[in-house]
Protein backbone atom coordinates (compact mmCIF):
# COMPACT_ATOMS: atom_id res chain seq x y z
CA UNK A 1 0.00 0.00 0.00
CA UNK A 2 2.86 2.38 0.81
CA UNK A 3 4.58 1.69 -2.53
CA UNK A 4 1.32 2.27 -4.43
CA UNK A 5 0.83 5.54 -2.53
CA UNK A 6 4.41 6.64 -3.31
CA UNK A 7 3.89 5.74 -6.97
CA UNK A 8 0.85 8.02 -7.13
CA UNK A 9 2.74 10.84 -5.42
CA UNK A 10 5.73 10.37 -7.75
CA UNK A 11 3.48 10.37 -10.82
CA UNK A 12 1.74 13.54 -9.67
CA UNK A 13 5.12 15.20 -9.07
CA UNK A 14 6.36 14.27 -12.57
CA UNK A 15 3.16 15.54 -14.19
CA UNK A 16 3.32 18.75 -12.17
CA UNK A 17 6.89 19.34 -13.30
CA UNK A 18 6.39 18.55 -16.96
CA UNK A 19 3.02 20.19 -17.64
CA UNK A 20 4.46 23.69 -17.37
CA UNK A 21 7.78 23.21 -19.13
CA UNK A 22 9.27 23.16 -22.63
CA UNK A 23 11.18 20.10 -23.80
CA UNK A 24 14.59 21.07 -25.16
CA UNK A 25 15.47 19.31 -28.42
CA UNK A 26 17.69 19.73 -31.47
CA UNK A 27 14.88 21.78 -33.05
CA UNK A 28 13.59 23.59 -29.95
CA UNK A 29 16.30 25.58 -28.17
CA UNK A 30 19.08 23.89 -30.18
CA UNK A 31 21.98 25.77 -28.55
CA UNK A 32 20.91 24.59 -25.11
CA UNK A 33 20.46 21.05 -26.43
CA UNK A 34 23.95 21.14 -27.96
CA UNK A 35 25.36 22.22 -24.58
CA UNK A 36 23.62 19.28 -22.92
CA UNK A 37 24.89 16.85 -25.57
CA UNK A 38 28.44 18.19 -25.19
CA UNK A 39 28.29 17.85 -21.39
CA UNK A 40 27.01 14.28 -21.72
CA UNK A 41 29.84 13.43 -24.09
CA UNK A 42 32.49 14.92 -21.76
CA UNK A 43 30.99 13.07 -18.78
CA UNK A 44 30.61 9.83 -20.77
CA UNK A 45 26.84 9.74 -20.26
CA UNK A 46 25.53 7.38 -22.93
CA UNK A 47 21.85 8.36 -23.00
CA UNK A 48 21.16 12.09 -23.12
CA UNK A 49 18.51 12.83 -20.48
CA UNK A 50 15.46 14.88 -21.30
CA UNK A 51 15.96 18.56 -20.48
CA UNK A 52 13.04 20.85 -19.73
CA UNK A 53 12.93 24.62 -19.29
CA UNK A 54 10.47 26.03 -16.75
CA UNK A 55 9.37 29.67 -16.75
CA UNK A 56 10.53 30.87 -13.35
CA UNK A 57 12.76 33.87 -12.54
CA UNK A 58 14.35 32.12 -9.55
CA UNK A 59 17.74 30.69 -10.57
CA UNK A 60 17.34 26.96 -10.01
CA UNK A 61 17.80 23.58 -11.66
CA UNK A 62 17.20 20.03 -10.54
CA UNK A 63 17.10 16.45 -11.70
CA UNK A 64 14.47 13.87 -11.02
CA UNK A 65 14.65 10.10 -11.33
CA UNK A 66 11.65 8.01 -10.43
CA UNK A 67 11.47 4.23 -10.68
CA UNK A 68 10.30 3.09 -14.10
CA UNK A 69 10.97 6.45 -15.79
CA UNK A 70 14.03 7.96 -17.39
CA UNK A 71 15.71 10.66 -15.32
CA UNK A 72 15.19 14.21 -16.52
CA UNK A 73 16.55 17.68 -15.85
CA UNK A 74 14.58 20.86 -15.25
CA UNK A 75 16.23 24.28 -15.51
CA UNK A 76 14.52 27.57 -14.65
CA UNK A 77 14.61 30.48 -17.06
CA UNK A 78 16.30 32.46 -14.26
CA UNK A 79 19.51 30.58 -15.09
CA UNK A 80 19.31 31.28 -18.80
N, C-alpha and C positions, 0 to 999 in steps of 0.2 A: 504494500500500500504506500509506503514511504517513497519507493522508487517511482511508482506511477505518479505520485504527487509531484516529485522533483521533475519528472519528465514534462509534466504540464507547465510547471513554472519555467523550466528551461525553454520550452517551445514558445511560451508567451514572451519571454525576454528576447529571444531571437527575432520574433515577429515585430516586437516593439522597436528593436534596433534597425531592422531592415526596411520597415515600411516608410521611413522618413529619410532615406538616404539615396545616394546615386551610386550605382555600381561603376567603378572605374574599369575601363577596357581599352584595347588598342584604338578603338574608334571614339570612345567617350573619355575625355581627359587623357589623351595619349602621352603627353609628357610625364604625367604622374605615373601612368602605367609603366612607361619605360624605366622610370626611377625604381619602381618596385621590382621589375624584372632584373634590372642590374644588381640591386641589393640581393635578390635571391640567388643570382649567379655567384656573386662574391662570397655569400654565406653557404654556398653549396646546398641550397634548398631546392629539391627536385620539382615539387609541385608549387606553382605560384599560387598563394592564397588569394581569395577574393578580397578586394579592397573597396571599401565604401566611404563616401564623403557625406558627412552630416552637417547641415546648416546650423552652426552654433558658434558664436563669437568667442567662447571660452577656449583657449588653447588646450587641446586634449586629444589623446588617441588611446586606443585600447585594442586588445585582441580578445577573441572569444572562441573557445573550443568546447563543444558540447558533444557528448557521446552520440555516435551515429551521424554526425554532421561534420563536414570539413571546417577547419578553423577559418576564421575571417578576421580582417582588420577594419576598424572604423577610425577615421581621422576627422576631426572637426575643421570647419573652414577657418577657424581662428588660427590654425597652424599654417594655413596656406597663404 
